[in-house]
Amino acid sequence: MKKLHHVLAVAAMLLLVLALLLTSFQLAIYGDPDYRFYEREYAKYNVTESLDMEMEDVMDVTEKMMDYLIGKRQELSVITDVDGQTQDFFNEQDRLHMADVKNLFLGGLTLRWVLLAAAAVLIALLVLLKGDWRRIIPRAYFIALAIFLAVTVLLGALFASDFTKYFTIFHEIFFTNDLWIFDPATDYMIRMLPEGFFYDMVMRIGGFFLGFLAAFLAIFLVWRHFLGRGQQDEDRQGK
């Protein structure tokens, strides 16, 4: 029975960490309502020069694109001045691909709540089975943390070694078509969001994720510390 208790706890903590990863995506992408990170990236990669646009217009396109991805806009269409002409910034391939991205992103946010609910059910089951959850849960988090840190280090090393290769593999895994392959000569969106932007975004997501992991590590270390002190007090009273 004790083995089952530990399995339930570790599974719950793994689900929690996965939910934290998905939350990291949301915060990295939408955590700044003014999109200052995006503006800095556009300046870094000379996006306005590449598109022949004013920064104000690029940011307007960005805000409307991000509203579309989160479900606040029904259509991905922005008439603006780009490449010396007043036209729709997005073409049909952009719209088809971003519809896939939107479904993936919103699906991830829904999955996050499913994971948290499942983790809560597993913890409730652990309590109902009279497991020593106060001691087991912190230990289970440490195990889950070790697993995810190992995976994170591995993925980080892979992306650092050849970002283009593994970024391509990511798209091949999560998309069933080749609409994500753009031509900078005809597709403005890829000029606005060059590969370097995605590399920086991956690093930003990783930063949020590691921050979450560290925060929960601190919580469970404090939890275990006070649990140990409580046990010492009980032992002294017993004597």
N, C-alpha and C positions, 0 to 999 in steps of 0.2 A: 504493500500500500504506500509506503514511503516513496518508493520509486515512482509511482504514479503521481504522487504529490509534486515531486520535482519536475516530472515531465510536463504537467499542467502549468507549473509556474514558468518554466523556461519557454514553453510555447507562448504563454501570455506575454512575456517580455519581448520575445522575437516579434510578435505582432505589434507591440507598442513601438519598438524601434522602427519597424517598417512604416508605421503611421507617422512617426517623427520625420522620416525621410521624405514622405509625400508632403508633409507640412513645410519642410525646408524648401521644396520646389515652389510651393505657393508663396512663401515669404520672399524668396529670392526674386521671383518674377513680379509679384504684386505688393511686396512689403512697403515700397515707396510710392505713395499715391501721386507724387509729382514726377516720377520716372527720372530722377536725377542720375541714377546709374546708367540708364539708357543714353541720356544726353552726354554724359562723360565718355561713354563708349563711342558715340557718334563723332565726338571731337577727336578721340584717340585714333580712330580709323579713317578720318577725313571723309566721312560719309556725305557731308553737304557738298563737297567738291565733286565727289563721284556722281552724285545725283543731280548736280547743278540746282540745288534747292537751298532755301533759307532754313536755318535751324528751327525757327518757329513752325514752319510748315512740316518739317520732318517730325517734330514732336506732336503736331496735330494728327498726322498719320499714325504715329505710334499709339497715342491715346485711343483712337478709334479702333485700331487693330486689337489692342488689349481689351477693350470693351467687348469686341466681338468674341475673343477667345474665352472670356469669362461668362458669356451669355447675355450681355447687356445690349448688344446690337444684333439684329437679325441678319444683316447683309454686310459683307466685306467690300465696301466700295467707298473710295475717298477721292473726290475731284480736287486736284491741287496743281500747282505749278511745278513740273518736274521735267528735267531734260529740255528746258526751253519751251515747253508747251503746257497748256492747261488741259489736263486729261485725268483719267482714272489711274491712280497709282497702282492698283492691283489689276492683274489680268486673270483670265479664266483658270489657268494652272495654279496661280496663287490661291484663288478662292477654293478650288478643289482640295489642294494640299492643306490649307489652313482649316478647312472643315474637318479633315482627319485629325489635325493637331488639336482642334477644339474638343472633339469627341474623346481623344486620348486624355487631355488635361482634365476635363470635367469628370471623366470616368475615374481618373486617379483621385480626385477630391471625394467622390462618392466612396471609392474603395477605402480611403482613409477612415471614414466613419464606420464602415463595416469591420475593419481591422480593430478599431478601438472597442466596438461593441463585442466582438468575439473575444478580445482580451479580457473585457469585464466579465463575460460569461465564464471563462476559464478560471478567473480568480474567484468568482462566486462559487463555482464548483469545488475549488480547492478548500474554501471555507466550509462548505456544506459537508465535505468529506473529513472535516476536522483535522486538516493538515496544519502544521505549525507555520502558517502563512507569514507571520511576522518575521520569522527567521529565513524562510525559504525564498520569499520574493526578492529581497536584496541580493541574495546569492544567485538567484536565477537571472537577475539583471546583469550581474557581472559576467555571467556566462554568455548571455546574449550580446553584451557589449564586446566581449573578446571576439566573438564570431563576426560581428559586423565590422569591427575595426580591421580584422584580417582581410575581409572582403573589400573594404574601402581602400586599404593600402594597396591591394592587388590591382583594383580597378584604376586607382590613381597612378600607379606605375605604368599600367598599360596605356592610359590616355596621355601621360606625359611622354612616353616613348614614341608614340605616333598617333597624335590626336585625330588626324584625318582618317586613318585606317579604322580606328575604333568608333569614331563618330559615324562613319559609313555603316559599320556593322550594327550600331544602335538603330539606325534608320531601317536597315534591312530586317531587323527583328520586329520592330514595332509598326512598320508600314507594309502593306501588301501590294504596293504599287511603286512606280518610280517617279511619282509627281514631285518628290522632294529634290530631284535633280534639276537645278536651275541653270540658266545661261545668263551670266551678267550682262551680256550685250542686249538682251531683250527683257529681262526680269529685274525690275527695280528692287523688289523685296530682298533679293540676295545681295544687292549693293548696300542696302540699308543694314542688313544683318550678315556681315561677312563671317568667315569661320572664326576669326579672332574673337568676335563678340561671343560666340557660343563657348569658346574655351574659357573666357572670363566668367561667363554665366555658370559653367560647371564648377569653377572654383568658388564662386559665390554660394552656390547651393551647398557645396561641400563645407564651406565655412559655417553656414547656418546649422547643418546637420551635426558637425562636430561640436558646435556650441550647445545644441540640445543634448547630445550624449554626455557632455561634460556637466551640464546642469543636473541631469538626472543622476549621474554618478555622485555628485556632491550630495544630492538629496538622500540617496540610499546609503552613502557613507555616514551621514549624520544619523539616519534612521538606525543603522546598525550600531553606531556608537551609543546612542541613548538606550537602545535595546540591551546592549551589554551592561550599561550602568544599572538599568532596572533589574537585570538578573543578579548582579552583584549585591544590590540592596536586598533582594529577596533572600539570597543566600545568607547574608548577615543576620536578617531577621529570623531566619530558620534556626540559626545557631543560638 
